[in-house]
Amino acid sequence: MSLKNYQTMDVQLLLGLVNTALRNDCDSLDDLVKREDIDAEVLAERLGTIGMVYHADINQFRAAQ
């Protein structure tokens, strides 16, 4: 599934899609945003609305600690 509508997509669905792409297809958040041609800051802000932040060490968005 494409992330082109990430700005309006249900944020819970977005979280699942992003983490699946990070786990299966991308080595980093930079890789994901380049591959999908999306804005990393906007993506992080959207996922931040539900308390999620990117953890580079595990290459996933998880709850802020």
C-alpha positions, 0 to 999 in steps of 0.5 A: 500500500502506498503512503502517498496519502499519509497526511490524511490516512488514519494515523493507526493504519499509518503507523502499521504501514510505516512500521511494516515498510521499515521492517520489510523494505527499508533500512532507515527512516531516510530510506523510507521517505526517499522511497515513498517521496514523503516529508519525514518531518510531517510523517513524524508529526502525524505519528507524534499525535498518538505518542509515537517517535522514531527509534533508529536503533530498532528502525521502528516508530514506538511509544516515546520513552 
